[in-house]
């Protein structure tokens, strides 16, 4: 008997089986069944009068992509809420370095979100996804959780066999419609999203501690660089960019365009032996679109009016 009335009986067996299958798909990095069914229905309407798409691209972007031979198929999304494992913090020591658990957790969550975005685009038989926006956030109620969400518009080249049918997944790009138009005019093609990240912890040396907490006779009164903070920031950036290069190399790209760095700096005040110091936690992510050169640039053609 149901506690609050009604027939009770718990979850319907068919609904439970479907939920469990969706959970297995998510555990393997895939999509829930509801998303697969929705996208399959949407794909079945392509080429018919009932075809309908949504897009976060502007009118100007859609117009330029149409000129370049692309048609919009629909808005696609991928997401992942990820639990970050235990990470030892060097607050009780003098060792600095990368926090591998945090670096790897952020990379895994990002790859799951982008992978699901790519799977949704593949279900629509897309050539790629334009205008990808990748965001991350943490929860105040769950410090060990991180969420990544990727959103973009699936597009396909008109009259061209989709890359997915040749065993190649759809490309991902954070470039705008205008930028993709110019890229194609330059003889280049986007081949994927390249990213790399690094979480780095820096414990200050005695000179930096003196400058930041030492007062009048500790050196805090004069202008000076803090070399260990500078070195840590450079090291974190170097590792993030290096990993972005590695991802681009796996895509056999000629280069990466539109690279931007996201930097988050968290000061951490630590008390040791009745003395305080200011540790720094750097989180850097490098993002961009990997491209490949395929042909000579399209020559610019302009109108010429003779005055003679």
C-alpha positions in Angstrom: 0.0 0.0 0.0 1.3 3.4 -0.9 2.2 5.7 2.1 0.3 8.6 0.6 -2.5 6.7 -0.9 -3.0 5.4 -4.5 -2.2 2.0 -5.8 1.5 2.1 -5.0 3.7 -0.6 -6.4 6.9 1.4 -6.9 8.5 2.2 -10.3 7.2 0.6 -13.4 9.5 -2.2 -14.6 9.7 -0.8 -18.1 10.5 2.7 -16.8 13.1 1.2 -14.4 14.8 -0.8 -17.1 14.9 2.3 -19.3 16.4 4.4 -16.5 19.0 1.8 -15.7 20.0 1.6 -19.4 20.4 5.4 -19.5 22.6 5.2 -16.4 24.8 2.6 -18.0 25.1 4.8 -21.1 26.1 7.8 -19.0 28.6 5.8 -17.1 30.2 4.8 -20.4 30.4 8.5 -21.5 27.3 8.3 -23.6 23.9 10.0 -23.7 20.6 9.3 -21.9 18.0 7.4 -23.9 15.6 10.4 -23.9 18.2 12.5 -25.7 18.9 9.8 -28.2 15.2 9.4 -29.0 14.7 13.2 -29.3 17.6 13.6 -31.7 16.6 10.6 -33.7 13.1 12.0 -34.2 14.7 15.4 -35.1 17.0 13.8 -37.7 14.2 11.9 -39.3 12.5 15.2 -40.2 15.6 16.5 -42.1 14.9 17.2 -45.8 11.1 17.3 -45.2 8.6 20.1 -44.8 8.5 19.4 -41.0 12.2 20.0 -40.5 12.7 22.5 -37.6 15.9 23.7 -36.0 17.0 25.9 -33.2 20.3 27.8 -33.1 22.2 30.2 -30.8 23.9 31.7 -33.9 23.0 35.2 -34.9 21.2 36.0 -38.2 24.4 37.4 -39.7 26.3 34.2 -38.7 23.6 32.0 -40.3 23.7 34.1 -43.4 27.4 33.8 -43.8 27.5 30.0 -43.1 24.7 29.6 -45.7 27.0 31.4 -48.2 29.8 29.0 -47.4 27.5 26.0 -48.0 26.5 25.1 -44.4 22.9 24.4 -43.2 21.9 24.5 -39.6 20.6 21.2 -38.1 19.8 22.2 -34.5 21.2 23.2 -31.1 23.2 20.5 -29.3 24.5 20.2 -25.8 26.8 18.1 -23.6 27.3 18.2 -19.9 29.0 16.5 -17.0 28.7 16.9 -13.2 31.9 15.4 -11.8 33.1 14.5 -8.3 36.7 15.5 -7.6 38.6 13.0 -5.6 40.8 13.7 -2.6 43.8 15.9 -3.3 46.6 16.3 -0.8 47.4 20.0 -0.3 51.0 20.9 0.6 50.0 23.3 3.3 52.1 21.5 5.9 55.2 21.4 3.8 57.4 23.6 1.5 56.8 21.6 -1.7 55.1 23.3 -4.7 53.9 21.7 -7.8 50.9 20.5 -9.9 47.9 19.1 -8.2 47.3 16.2 -10.5 44.0 15.0 -9.0 42.4 18.4 -9.7 44.0 18.8 -13.1 42.8 15.3 -14.2 39.3 15.8 -12.8 38.8 19.0 -14.7 40.1 17.5 -17.9 37.9 14.4 -17.5 34.7 16.5 -16.9 35.5 18.8 -19.8 36.1 15.8 -22.2 32.8 14.1 -21.1 30.8 17.3 -21.8 32.5 17.8 -25.2 32.1 14.2 -26.1 28.4 14.2 -25.4 28.1 17.4 -27.5 29.8 15.6 -30.3 27.6 12.5 -30.0 24.5 14.7 -30.2 25.8 16.3 -33.4 26.6 12.9 -34.8 23.0 11.7 -34.3 22.0 14.6 -36.5 24.5 13.6 -39.1 26.3 16.9 -38.7 29.6 17.9 -40.3 30.5 19.9 -37.1 29.3 22.2 -34.3 29.8 26.0 -34.6 30.0 28.6 -31.9 30.7 26.1 -29.0 30.5 27.7 -25.6 32.2 25.8 -22.9 31.5 26.8 -19.3 32.4 25.4 -15.9 31.2 26.1 -12.4 31.4 24.9 -8.9 28.7 24.6 -6.2 28.7 26.3 -2.9 26.9 23.3 -1.4 29.3 20.8 -2.9 33.0 21.9 -2.9 34.1 18.5 -4.4 31.8 18.9 -7.5 32.5 20.6 -10.8 30.1 21.0 -13.7 31.0 21.5 -17.4 28.4 22.4 -20.0 29.1 22.7 -23.8 26.5 24.2 -26.1 26.6 24.9 -29.9 24.8 24.7 -33.2 25.2 21.5 -35.3 25.8 22.3 -39.0 26.2 20.3 -42.2 27.8 21.1 -45.5 25.2 21.1 -48.3 25.6 18.4 -50.9 28.5 16.8 -49.0 28.5 13.4 -47.5 28.6 13.8 -43.6 32.0 13.1 -42.0 30.3 10.7 -39.6 29.6 8.3 -42.4 33.3 8.1 -43.2 34.2 7.2 -39.6 35.1 10.8 -38.7 33.2 12.5 -35.8 31.8 16.0 -36.3 34.3 18.8 -35.7 33.8 21.1 -32.7 34.7 24.8 -33.0 34.2 27.8 -30.7 34.6 30.2 -33.7 31.6 32.4 -34.7 29.9 32.1 -38.0 31.8 35.1 -39.3 35.1 33.6 -38.2 34.3 30.2 -39.8 33.4 32.0 -43.0 36.7 33.8 -43.1 38.6 30.6 -42.1 37.1 28.7 -45.1 38.0 31.7 -47.3 41.6 31.3 -46.1 41.6 27.7 -47.3 41.5 26.2 -43.8 39.0 23.8 -42.2 38.3 23.3 -38.5 39.1 19.8 -37.2 38.2 20.0 -33.6 38.3 21.7 -30.2 41.8 21.7 -28.5 42.1 22.4 -24.8 44.6 21.9 -22.0 44.5 22.7 -18.3 46.7 22.7 -15.2 46.1 23.2 -11.5 49.3 24.4 -9.7 50.0 25.1 -6.0 52.8 27.4 -5.0 54.3 27.7 -1.5 56.2 31.0 -1.2 59.8 31.2 -0.2 61.1 33.2 2.7 61.7 36.3 0.5 58.1 36.3 -0.8 56.7 35.7 2.7 58.7 38.6 3.9 57.4 40.9 1.2 53.8 39.8 1.6 53.5 39.6 5.4 56.7 41.0 6.8 55.7 44.6 7.5 58.1 47.5 7.5 61.3 45.6 8.0 60.3 42.6 6.0 60.7 44.2 2.6 56.9 44.8 2.1 57.6 48.6 1.7 59.5 48.4 -1.6 58.6 47.5 -5.2 59.8 44.0 -6.2 58.9 41.0 -8.2 57.9 37.8 -6.4 59.8 35.3 -8.6 58.3 32.1 -7.2 54.7 33.3 -7.9 55.9 34.4 -11.4 57.6 31.1 -12.0 54.6 29.1 -10.8 52.2 31.0 -13.1 54.5 30.5 -16.1 54.9 26.8 -15.3 51.1 26.3 -15.1 50.5 28.2 -18.3 53.3 26.2 -20.1 51.7 22.9 -19.1 48.2 23.9 -20.1 49.3 25.1 -23.5 51.5 22.1 -24.0 48.5 19.8 -23.4 46.4 21.9 -25.8 49.2 21.4 -28.4 49.0 17.6 -27.8 45.3 17.5 -28.4 45.7 19.5 -31.6 48.5 17.1 -32.7 46.1 14.1 -32.2 43.7 15.8 -34.6 46.6 16.2 -37.2 46.0 20.0 -37.1 48.1 22.6 -38.8 47.6 25.0 -35.9 45.2 26.4 -33.3 43.3 29.7 -33.7 41.3 31.8 -31.3 43.3 30.6 -28.3 42.3 32.1 -25.1 43.4 31.5 -21.5 41.2 31.3 -18.5 43.0 32.0 -15.3 41.7 31.5 -11.8 43.9 32.5 -8.8 43.0 31.6 -5.3 45.1 32.9 -2.4 45.3 30.6 0.6 46.5 32.0 3.9 48.3 29.3 5.9 49.3 29.4 9.6 52.5 27.4 10.4 54.4 27.6 13.7 52.7 30.8 14.7 53.6 32.4 11.4 51.4 33.1 8.4 52.2 32.7 4.7 50.2 33.3 1.5 50.1 30.3 -0.8 48.7 30.5 -4.3 46.5 28.1 -6.2 46.6 28.7 -10.0 44.0 27.1 -12.3 44.7 27.7 -16.0 42.8 26.4 -19.1 43.9 27.0 -22.7 41.2 26.7 -25.3 41.1 27.1 -29.1 39.9 25.6 -32.4 42.4 23.3 -34.2 42.5 23.9 -38.0 44.0 22.2 -41.0 45.2 23.9 -44.2 43.6 22.3 -47.2 43.8 24.6 -50.2 45.0 28.0 -51.4 43.0 31.0 -50.1 40.0 32.2 -52.1 41.1 35.4 -53.9 39.2 38.5 -52.9 37.1 39.9 -55.7 36.1 43.5 -55.7 34.1 45.7 -58.1 36.2 48.0 -60.3 34.7 51.0 -62.1 36.8 52.7 -64.7 36.6 56.5 -64.9 37.6 56.7 -68.5 
